[in-house]
Amino acid sequence: MVDVTMTESSVQGLLGHALEEAKSSGNEVLGWLTGYRFRNEIFVMDAVQCRKYLHQSRVGAHADPMEEFRIATGYPRNAGIVGLYHSHPFRDDYHAEFRDLSDVHSIFHSHTDDETLIARGGKKNTLSVVTDGVALSCFAMEAGKVVSVEPKIINGSPEISGLKAFSASLHIQASSTFLGTELTSSIREVEQFILNLLETMLVPEKATISSNGKVSVQGLDSGSGKRGDSTVMLKPTQDGFYAELDIRISPKIFTVQEDPNEVLCSLRNELADDLAYLLWDSVDYKRLSSYLWSDVESVCIFMGKARTMKGPNDPLPRKSFIPPKRKLSLHRARR
């Protein structure tokens, strides 16, 4: 059985979005439900409106995939998109001073809605909300079928207790040699090397978690040294290339889990996401693809910073990426 809890602010947000559009244009709207999951519970903290449509009419709407991508990557792991909402603007009394709350003939979950929910659910339960701008109905997956669920609405503060913050301040210093002649494939090799390193270091045997959520990792703690730019230095060798990593990163996750294995697993996954983004965001892929290692003397990749913050009035923690002042330094080989 799926239990759904929604904040009053998220409910009013999606109702207002649907009602305003229905009255102004008569078009369908859609948006994303953000929050977090815990076992068979879905907590909806906020409703995020779609701002950019590929198609929008009275009987359908399709969001720009890049908008959803930006929203999804704007939250730390274990928090973020937990469902979708869309409207059926088919009521007859949108412009009446008082609307009939019992008129809910327009709220239904179509076959297309069922297919979308099943496709998006995967291993995690996903919520689907249908609204006419006055009332709403919630749907989720249960035993492989789409079922209607009755949400519990929480009044007052949008803050739902349960999410606990865990953070670490890490300094990754490592080096290795690799085979390969293409610069772009070299970046993928370095990325995999970092991921393998994290798999061996962020384990209960080498990590401690304090009562305030601070995670310390043997061999990776940043300490109080000078905090310069994070860099990945690459140099050619006879058979491939040599990589030297000097990366400072401070991941932060929010989770309802307190089991050390679960916390460290979430932290590893969050680090993998952040490092992959920061590494590839600093790479001029088109420029590097035109070079072989025989063409260059060295490549230095400057990485930006990833931050996760949660203000006192924010429904959920948010992520931001700060680019470096300089992204890439390439020195050509002397002929």
N, C-alpha and C positions, 0 to 999 in steps of 0.2 A: 504494500500500500504506500503510495506516494503522498507525503504531507507537504503542503505548500503554504508558506507564510509570505505575505506581501505587506510592505509598509503602505500606509495611507498616502504618502507623498508619491509613491510609484503608481498607485491606482489612479489618483487624481491627475497625474502627469499624462498617462496614456489616454484617459477619458477626455481630458481637455484637448489633447492633440487631435484625436479622432473627431470630436465635436466641432472644433474650430474649422477643420478642413471640410467636413460635411456641410457646414453652413455656408462656407465661402465658395467652394468649388464643386462639392458633391463627389470628390474623388476619394478613393481608398488611400489610407496611410499605413505605414508600417514602422516598426522600431524594434529595439532590442531591450530585453529584460536583463538587468545586471544584478549580480549578487553572488551567492556561493552555495555549494552543496555540502551536505553532511549526511552520509549514509543514504537513507531514503527520503531525506528532507531537502527541499529547495527553498532558499530564502531569497526573495526578490527585494532588493534595496532601492532600485532606481529604474526608471524607464527612459531610454535614450532615443530621441526621435531621429528618424532617417531624414537627412537633409538633401541627399542627392539621389535621384531616381533615374534608372535607365528607361523605365516606362511607368506611367501612372495614369489610371483612369478610374471610372466609377466601379468597375468590376475586377480590377487587378492592379498590382504595383510590384515593381522589381527594383531592389536597391542596387546601387553601384557596389560591386564586390570590394572595391578599394576602401570604401567608407567603413564597411564591416571589418576589414582587415585592420584599419587604423584604430577602431574602437577596441577590437579584441586584443591588440598588442599594447593597448594603453593601460592594462591592468596586470598586476603580478599574478603568478600562478596561484591557483585555488580560488581566485576571485575573478569576476568578469561576466561574460555573457552566459546566462543560464536558460535563455529562451527568447522567443519572438512574440511580438504582438502585431495584429493587423486589424483593420476595421472593415465592417460591412455597412456602408452609408446608405441604408435602404429604408430608414424610417420616414414617416410622412409628417412628423411634427417637429422637425428641427427648428423651425422658426416660430413655433408656438411659445407663448410665455411660460407655460407649464407643459412638461413632457410626461407622457404616460409611462410610468416605470414598469408597468406590466406588459408593455408592448415589446416583446423580445423575439419576435418572429425572425428578425434579421440576424440573430446571433446563432450561428451553427458552424460546425467544423466540417468543411467539404472534403470530398475524396482527395482533392489536390492538397488540402491542408494536412490530411492524414499522411500522405506520401512525403510531404516536406518534413513533418515531425519525425517520421520513422527514419528518413534519410539522415537527418541532423542528429538524432539521438545517439547512435553508436553505442559505446559502452556506458555513457553517462546519460542519465535521464534529462530530457530537455522539456521545458514548459512551452506551451502554445496558448496564447490568450487571444480571444476574438471579442471585439467590442463594437457597439454601434454608436459609441460616444456618450451613452447614458448608463448602460449596464455592461457587464462583461461575463465571459465564461472561460474557465481554464481547462486545459486538456494536457495529459501526459501519457507516457507509455507504461503499461502494466501487463506483464506476462505476454509481451509481444503484441499487445493490442492498444489502440488509442482509447483512453477512458476519460470521462469528465471528472474533475476533482474540484472540491470546494475549498477555496483558499481561506486562510485565517488572516484577517486584516488587523494590523497593529497600528493603533492611533498614536499621535504624538511624535516623539523623536524618531528620525529615520534610522537611528543606530540600533542594530541588533547585536546583543552581546554574544560572544562565542568565538569571534576571530581573535587569535593571539598572534602577535608579531614575533618573528624570529629573524635575527640578522647576524651577519658576519662581516668582518673587515679582513680581506685576504690579499696577500702579496704572492703572486705566482712567479717564481723565478726558476726557469728550467731551460735546457738546451738539448738538442738532438740533431742527428744527421739523417737525411732522407734521400731516397732515390727519386729520380724524375728530372725531366728537362723543361717542362712547361711551367711558367710562373703561376698561371691560374690554378692548375692542379696542385701546385705547392701550397696554396692557401688552404685548400681542402685537407691536405695532409696535416698541416699545422692545426687546423680546427679539430680534427680527429685525435691528434696527439693530446691536445688540451682536455678533450672530453674523457679520454682514457685516464689521464692524470687525475682528474676530479673523481672518477669512479674508484680509484685506489686510495684517495686521500680523505674524501668525505664519507667516512665509515665510522660506526660507533667506537671501534678500537682506537681511532686517532682523533676523534672529536668529542668535545664536552659541551653540554648545553646548560647554561645557568638558569636560575629560577626566573630571571627577567628576560629570557629569550635570547641572550647573547651566545652565539656559537663560536667556539674557539677550535681551530684545527692545527694539529701539530705539523710544523713545517710550512704552513701557509699563512700564519697570523702576520698581519702587516706591521704591528708594533707602532712605534711613534717616529719612524724615520722620515726622511724627506719624501714628500709626495709629488713626484714629477709626472710627466706624461707616461701613460702606458704605451709600451712599444713592442713590436715584433720585428726583430732584425733578421733578414735573410741574406745569405751569401752563398755563391756557387761553390761547389766542390768538384772533384774530378768526376764523380759518378752521379751527382745530384746537387743537394744544397744543405746548408747548415742553418738552423733556426735557433735564435736566442730570444727567450720571452722574458719580459719585465712588465708584468701586468698587475695593477692595483684595482681591485673591484670590491664593492660593498653590497652584496645582494641582500634583499630583504623580502621575506615572504609573510603572508598572513594565512593562517590555517586554524581549523578547529581541532586538528590532530596534535597530540602531545607525545605520541610514541616516538622515541629517538630515530628509529629507522624511517618512519614516515616523514619526519621533519627533515632529515638529511636527504632523503630521496627528493623531496620537493625543492630543497635548496640546490641540489645538483641540477635538477631540471631547469630551475630559474637561472642558474649560472650559465647553463648551456644556451638558453635562449638569449641572454644578455650578451654573452661573448660572441655568439654567432652574428648577432645584429651589429655589434660594435666593430667586429673584425671586417665583415663584408661591407658595411657602410663606409669604411675608410678605404676601400679598394676601388680603384678605377679599373673595372673589369675589362672594358674595351681597350684601354691603354695597355694593360698587362698582357692581354691575349695576343698582342702583336710582337711579344718578346719571347726569346728562349733564354735559359740561364747563360748560354755562351755570349749573349748580347749585353749582359749587365755585370757590374762589379758588386753592387749591393742594393737591397730594397729595404727601406725602413717604413713600417706601417705605424702610424700614430693613431691610437684608439681614443674615442671619447669616453664619456661617463654615463652610467645608468643610475637613475635615482628613483626610489619609491617613497612616496610621502602620503600621509593621510591627515588632513586638517580636521579640526574638531567638528566641523559641520559637513564634512564630506561623507556621502553615503558609503563609499568604498575607497580604498587606497588607490592611487594612480601612479603610473610610471611615466618617466620622461627620459629622453636620451639627449645628452649634451654633446654636440660634435666637437672634435678637437680643432684648434686653430689651424693646424696643418695636418692633412690626412696622409699624404704619401710622399716619400722621398726616394727617387730612383737615380742611381748613378750608373751611367753606361760604362761598359768595359772599354778600356783604351785599346786602340788598334795599332 
